[in-house]
Amino acid sequence: MRREVNKVIVGQGRVVDLVLVAVFADGHALLEGPPGLGKTLLVRTLGDVLQLSTGRIQCTADLMPADIVGTVVVDEDPATKARRFTFREGPVFHQLLLADEINRATPKCQSALLESMQEHSVSIDGKTRLLPEPFFVLATQNPIEQEGTYPLPEAQLDRFMFKIDVENASQEDLYQIVSKTTSGAHLGADVVVQGDFVLAAQQIIRHVVIAPHVQDYVTRLVLATHAGSEYAPLWVQDDLSIGASPRGAQAIVSASKVAAVVDGRFAVSMRDIQAVAIPALQHRVVRTFEAETASRSTGSMIARLLNEVSSFEEGVH
């Protein structure tokens, strides 16, 4: 799968790997980075490789919830002239949903995604309608432009398994991007697996073994993000005002199981935990005003906790 994606996406190997981990861990991902780095192209390519039906929401300030989940309209039968109410599905009724520039949508529209992301269903006109499986939301946002944007609420951020930072391309990658996109060559990826395979793989991955001391480390790592916890270093009280929720621990364990399988193992190691902890936790914690003004990122704080928690807790190897 990675090879097929790389036919279209140049570089961004870590981003591709994390998105695939989120998909097979049955999670959603938020891609954050400047424009023009291939975030939207990555989502479309992933839909081709996994042969999933794809839908897209271009988030704007005038977007309405009905534009996301669908609406009930009055249809008229041409033959009998009889009228009836018909539900027309919105783009959320696809297996892979791209929410482009999600922070430009109003809070009312952002909340319309909450039920679909957590329950894989939507409630419209008093009825609950199930979404097709597998179902993933891959959202993008631009951290540079803040005018006309609406920061995602913590409740919605918490429903994303990963927040993935998309970095600028290196000189070598940029050279290849220019060569591929200006030569007239067709860029396309072949189908590797189908949705049924993804569902079956998700069930198998849930049975991957995680040792008690490794899972114990995950719980202590998450608790260390809470000021006042017995596992939190002293600096956490100055830098973090809100710690990660239990979903953070669930995300780390689920994602680390996928990482283990990708590496050819059926047991989670500490290396797997460290590989997924930052994207799984960095959007679930809130910085204090002092840490924000000092430009200390949440990702760097999680990286620091990974080192400190593993060093002063006994029994973690």
DOLUMDO-450904 format. One record per residue (C-alpha): residue number from 1; residue in three letters; x, y, z. Coordinates in steps of 0.25 Angstrom, whole numbers, always signed. Layout:
<pavos>
[NUM "ALA" [X Y Z]]
...
</pavos>
This chain:
<pavos>
[1 "MET" [+0 +0 +0]]
[2 "ARG" [+11 +10 +4]]
[3 "ARG" [+18 +7 -10]]
[4 "GLU" [+5 +10 -18]]
[5 "VAL" [+3 +23 -10]]
[6 "ASN" [+17 +27 -12]]
[7 "LYS" [+14 +26 -27]]
[8 "VAL" [+6 +39 -26]]
[9 "ILE" [+11 +45 -13]]
[10 "VAL" [+26 +49 -12]]
[11 "GLY" [+33 +48 +1]]
[12 "GLN" [+24 +50 +14]]
[13 "GLY" [+27 +35 +17]]
[14 "ARG" [+24 +38 +32]]
[15 "VAL" [+11 +44 +29]]
[16 "VAL" [+6 +33 +19]]
[17 "ASP" [+10 +22 +30]]
[18 "LEU" [+2 +29 +41]]
[19 "VAL" [-10 +31 +32]]
[20 "LEU" [-10 +16 +29]]
[21 "VAL" [-8 +13 +43]]
[22 "ALA" [-20 +21 +47]]
[23 "VAL" [-29 +14 +36]]
[24 "PHE" [-25 +0 +41]]
[25 "ALA" [-27 +4 +55]]
[26 "ASP" [-41 +9 +52]]
[27 "GLY" [-38 +24 +55]]
[28 "HIS" [-39 +37 +49]]
[29 "ALA" [-27 +47 +45]]
[30 "LEU" [-25 +62 +45]]
[31 "LEU" [-15 +66 +35]]
[32 "GLU" [-9 +80 +39]]
[33 "GLY" [+1 +88 +30]]
[34 "PRO" [+3 +99 +20]]
[35 "PRO" [-5 +99 +7]]
[36 "GLY" [+1 +92 -5]]
[37 "LEU" [+8 +80 +2]]
[38 "GLY" [-1 +69 -4]]
[39 "LYS" [-11 +67 +8]]
[40 "THR" [-23 +66 -1]]
[41 "LEU" [-16 +58 -11]]
[42 "LEU" [-12 +48 -1]]
[43 "VAL" [-27 +46 +3]]
[44 "ARG" [-31 +44 -11]]
[45 "THR" [-20 +34 -13]]
[46 "LEU" [-23 +26 -1]]
[47 "GLY" [-37 +25 -6]]
[48 "ASP" [-32 +19 -19]]
[49 "VAL" [-22 +9 -12]]
[50 "LEU" [-33 +4 -3]]
[51 "GLN" [-44 +5 -13]]
[52 "LEU" [-53 +12 -3]]
[53 "SER" [-64 +22 -8]]
[54 "THR" [-59 +36 -5]]
[55 "GLY" [-67 +49 -1]]
[56 "ARG" [-62 +63 +0]]
[57 "ILE" [-66 +74 +8]]
[58 "GLN" [-60 +88 +5]]
[59 "CYS" [-62 +95 +18]]
[60 "THR" [-66 +109 +17]]
[61 "ALA" [-73 +119 +26]]
[62 "ASP" [-86 +118 +19]]
[63 "LEU" [-86 +103 +20]]
[64 "MET" [-99 +97 +26]]
[65 "PRO" [-100 +84 +34]]
[66 "ALA" [-110 +79 +23]]
[67 "ASP" [-98 +80 +13]]
[68 "ILE" [-91 +70 +21]]
[69 "VAL" [-101 +59 +26]]
[70 "GLY" [-112 +61 +16]]
[71 "THR" [-126 +66 +16]]
[72 "VAL" [-141 +62 +14]]
[73 "VAL" [-147 +68 +1]]
[74 "VAL" [-160 +67 -6]]
[75 "ASP" [-160 +58 -19]]
[76 "GLU" [-171 +57 -29]]
[77 "ASP" [-174 +45 -37]]
[78 "PRO" [-175 +49 -51]]
[79 "ALA" [-185 +39 -55]]
[80 "THR" [-195 +40 -43]]
[81 "LYS" [-191 +54 -38]]
[82 "ALA" [-191 +48 -24]]
[83 "ARG" [-182 +55 -15]]
[84 "ARG" [-174 +49 -4]]
[85 "PHE" [-162 +52 +5]]
[86 "THR" [-149 +46 +1]]
[87 "PHE" [-136 +47 +8]]
[88 "ARG" [-124 +51 +0]]
[89 "GLU" [-110 +46 +6]]
[90 "GLY" [-99 +56 +8]]
[91 "PRO" [-84 +54 +6]]
[92 "VAL" [-83 +47 +20]]
[93 "PHE" [-90 +35 +14]]
[94 "HIS" [-76 +31 +8]]
[95 "GLN" [-66 +21 +14]]
[96 "LEU" [-55 +32 +13]]
[97 "LEU" [-59 +46 +16]]
[98 "LEU" [-49 +58 +13]]
[99 "ALA" [-53 +70 +22]]
[100 "ASP" [-44 +80 +15]]
[101 "GLU" [-40 +92 +23]]
[102 "ILE" [-49 +88 +34]]
[103 "ASN" [-45 +100 +43]]
[104 "ARG" [-52 +109 +33]]
[105 "ALA" [-66 +102 +36]]
[106 "THR" [-75 +108 +47]]
[107 "PRO" [-76 +101 +60]]
[108 "LYS" [-90 +97 +56]]
[109 "CYS" [-85 +89 +44]]
[110 "GLN" [-73 +84 +52]]
[111 "SER" [-82 +78 +62]]
[112 "ALA" [-90 +71 +51]]
[113 "LEU" [-78 +62 +49]]
[114 "LEU" [-77 +58 +64]]
[115 "GLU" [-88 +47 +64]]
[116 "SER" [-83 +41 +50]]
[117 "MET" [-68 +41 +55]]
[118 "GLN" [-72 +34 +68]]
[119 "GLU" [-84 +25 +65]]
[120 "HIS" [-82 +23 +50]]
[121 "SER" [-97 +28 +49]]
[122 "VAL" [-105 +41 +47]]
[123 "SER" [-119 +45 +53]]
[124 "ILE" [-127 +52 +43]]
[125 "ASP" [-142 +54 +43]]
[126 "GLY" [-144 +46 +56]]
[127 "LYS" [-137 +34 +49]]
[128 "THR" [-123 +28 +51]]
[129 "ARG" [-116 +24 +39]]
[130 "LEU" [-104 +16 +39]]
[131 "LEU" [-91 +20 +30]]
[132 "PRO" [-84 +10 +21]]
[133 "GLU" [-73 +2 +27]]
[134 "PRO" [-61 +4 +28]]
[135 "PHE" [-63 +19 +31]]
[136 "PHE" [-52 +29 +33]]
[137 "VAL" [-51 +44 +34]]
[138 "LEU" [-38 +50 +29]]
[139 "ALA" [-38 +65 +31]]
[140 "THR" [-28 +76 +27]]
[141 "GLN" [-26 +90 +33]]
[142 "ASN" [-16 +101 +30]]
[143 "PRO" [-9 +106 +43]]
[144 "ILE" [-4 +119 +36]]
[145 "GLU" [-17 +126 +33]]
[146 "GLN" [-25 +129 +45]]
[147 "GLU" [-35 +140 +40]]
[148 "GLY" [-48 +134 +37]]
[149 "THR" [-46 +121 +44]]
[150 "TYR" [-52 +114 +56]]
[151 "PRO" [-43 +106 +65]]
[152 "LEU" [-48 +92 +66]]
[153 "PRO" [-54 +89 +80]]
[154 "GLU" [-47 +80 +89]]
[155 "ALA" [-58 +70 +88]]
[156 "GLN" [-56 +69 +73]]
[157 "LEU" [-41 +68 +74]]
[158 "ASP" [-42 +57 +84]]
[159 "ARG" [-49 +49 +73]]
[160 "PHE" [-37 +49 +64]]
[161 "MET" [-28 +37 +67]]
[162 "PHE" [-16 +45 +61]]
[163 "LYS" [-12 +60 +58]]
[164 "ILE" [-2 +59 +48]]
[165 "ASP" [+8 +70 +45]]
[166 "VAL" [+11 +71 +30]]
[167 "GLU" [+25 +77 +28]]
[168 "ASN" [+30 +85 +16]]
[169 "ALA" [+37 +76 +5]]
[170 "SER" [+52 +74 +5]]
[171 "GLN" [+60 +79 -7]]
[172 "GLU" [+61 +65 -13]]
[173 "ASP" [+46 +63 -11]]
[174 "LEU" [+43 +76 -17]]
[175 "TYR" [+51 +73 -29]]
[176 "GLN" [+43 +60 -31]]
[177 "ILE" [+30 +67 -29]]
[178 "VAL" [+33 +78 -40]]
[179 "SER" [+38 +67 -49]]
[180 "LYS" [+25 +58 -48]]
[181 "THR" [+15 +69 -48]]
[182 "THR" [+21 +77 -60]]
[183 "SER" [+24 +66 -69]]
[184 "GLY" [+10 +62 -73]]
[185 "ALA" [+12 +48 -68]]
[186 "HIS" [-1 +41 -62]]
[187 "LEU" [+0 +40 -47]]
[188 "GLY" [-9 +29 -42]]
[189 "ALA" [-9 +18 -32]]
[190 "ASP" [-14 +4 -33]]
[191 "VAL" [-24 -3 -24]]
[192 "VAL" [-17 -12 -14]]
[193 "VAL" [-28 -16 -4]]
[194 "GLN" [-43 -14 -3]]
[195 "GLY" [-52 -9 +9]]
[196 "ASP" [-55 -23 +13]]
[197 "PHE" [-40 -26 +15]]
[198 "VAL" [-39 -14 +24]]
[199 "LEU" [-51 -18 +33]]
[200 "ALA" [-45 -32 +34]]
[201 "ALA" [-31 -27 +37]]
[202 "GLN" [-37 -18 +48]]
[203 "GLN" [-43 -30 +55]]
[204 "ILE" [-29 -37 +54]]
[205 "ILE" [-21 -26 +59]]
[206 "ARG" [-30 -24 +72]]
[207 "HIS" [-24 -38 +76]]
[208 "VAL" [-10 -33 +76]]
[209 "VAL" [-3 -36 +89]]
[210 "ILE" [+1 -24 +98]]
[211 "ALA" [+9 -28 +111]]
[212 "PRO" [+4 -23 +124]]
[213 "HIS" [+16 -14 +127]]
[214 "VAL" [+15 -8 +113]]
[215 "GLN" [+0 -4 +115]]
[216 "ASP" [+4 +0 +129]]
[217 "TYR" [+14 +10 +123]]
[218 "VAL" [+3 +16 +114]]
[219 "THR" [-6 +19 +125]]
[220 "ARG" [+5 +25 +133]]
[221 "LEU" [+9 +33 +121]]
[222 "VAL" [-5 +39 +119]]
[223 "LEU" [-7 +42 +134]]
[224 "ALA" [+6 +49 +133]]
[225 "THR" [+0 +60 +125]]
[226 "HIS" [-9 +64 +136]]
[227 "ALA" [-3 +74 +146]]
[228 "GLY" [-4 +69 +160]]
[229 "SER" [-3 +54 +156]]
[230 "GLU" [+7 +46 +163]]
[231 "TYR" [+13 +42 +150]]
[232 "ALA" [+14 +56 +145]]
[233 "PRO" [+28 +63 +145]]
[234 "LEU" [+28 +77 +152]]
[235 "TRP" [+29 +85 +139]]
[236 "VAL" [+15 +79 +134]]
[237 "GLN" [+8 +88 +144]]
[238 "ASP" [+14 +101 +138]]
[239 "ASP" [+12 +96 +123]]
[240 "LEU" [-1 +88 +122]]
[241 "SER" [-14 +93 +127]]
[242 "ILE" [-22 +81 +122]]
[243 "GLY" [-17 +67 +121]]
[244 "ALA" [-21 +56 +111]]
[245 "SER" [-34 +48 +112]]
[246 "PRO" [-35 +33 +113]]
[247 "ARG" [-37 +33 +98]]
[248 "GLY" [-22 +36 +97]]
[249 "ALA" [-18 +23 +104]]
[250 "GLN" [-28 +16 +95]]
[251 "ALA" [-22 +22 +83]]
[252 "ILE" [-8 +19 +86]]
[253 "VAL" [-11 +4 +89]]
[254 "SER" [-19 +2 +77]]
[255 "ALA" [-9 +10 +68]]
[256 "SER" [+3 +2 +74]]
[257 "LYS" [-4 -11 +70]]
[258 "VAL" [-4 -7 +56]]
[259 "ALA" [+10 -2 +56]]
[260 "ALA" [+14 -16 +62]]
[261 "VAL" [+7 -23 +51]]
[262 "VAL" [+13 -14 +40]]
[263 "ASP" [+27 -18 +46]]
[264 "GLY" [+24 -33 +45]]
[265 "ARG" [+21 -35 +60]]
[266 "PHE" [+9 -39 +67]]
[267 "ALA" [+13 -33 +81]]
[268 "VAL" [+14 -18 +84]]
[269 "SER" [+27 -13 +88]]
[270 "MET" [+32 +0 +94]]
[271 "ARG" [+37 +5 +81]]
[272 "ASP" [+22 +4 +75]]
[273 "ILE" [+17 +13 +87]]
[274 "GLN" [+28 +23 +84]]
[275 "ALA" [+25 +23 +69]]
[276 "VAL" [+10 +27 +71]]
[277 "ALA" [+10 +34 +85]]
[278 "ILE" [+12 +49 +79]]
[279 "PRO" [+2 +49 +68]]
[280 "ALA" [-8 +42 +78]]
[281 "LEU" [-6 +52 +89]]
[282 "GLN" [-2 +65 +84]]
[283 "HIS" [-16 +70 +81]]
[284 "ARG" [-22 +65 +94]]
[285 "VAL" [-14 +74 +103]]
[286 "VAL" [-16 +89 +105]]
[287 "ARG" [-4 +98 +108]]
[288 "THR" [-4 +108 +118]]
[289 "PHE" [-3 +123 +114]]
[290 "GLU" [+12 +123 +118]]
[291 "ALA" [+15 +111 +110]]
[292 "GLU" [+7 +117 +98]]
[293 "THR" [+14 +130 +99]]
[294 "ALA" [+28 +123 +100]]
[295 "SER" [+24 +115 +87]]
[296 "ARG" [+26 +102 +93]]
[297 "SER" [+18 +92 +85]]
[298 "THR" [+10 +81 +91]]
[299 "GLY" [+17 +71 +82]]
[300 "SER" [+31 +75 +88]]
[301 "MET" [+24 +73 +102]]
[302 "ILE" [+19 +59 +99]]
[303 "ALA" [+33 +56 +94]]
[304 "ARG" [+39 +60 +107]]
[305 "LEU" [+29 +52 +115]]
[306 "LEU" [+33 +40 +107]]
[307 "ASN" [+47 +41 +111]]
[308 "GLU" [+44 +45 +126]]
[309 "VAL" [+33 +35 +129]]
[310 "SER" [+41 +24 +123]]
[311 "SER" [+53 +28 +131]]
[312 "PHE" [+48 +29 +145]]
[313 "GLU" [+38 +18 +145]]
[314 "GLU" [+42 +4 +149]]
[315 "GLY" [+39 -8 +141]]
[316 "VAL" [+38 -1 +128]]
[317 "HIS" [+48 -6 +117]]
</pavos>
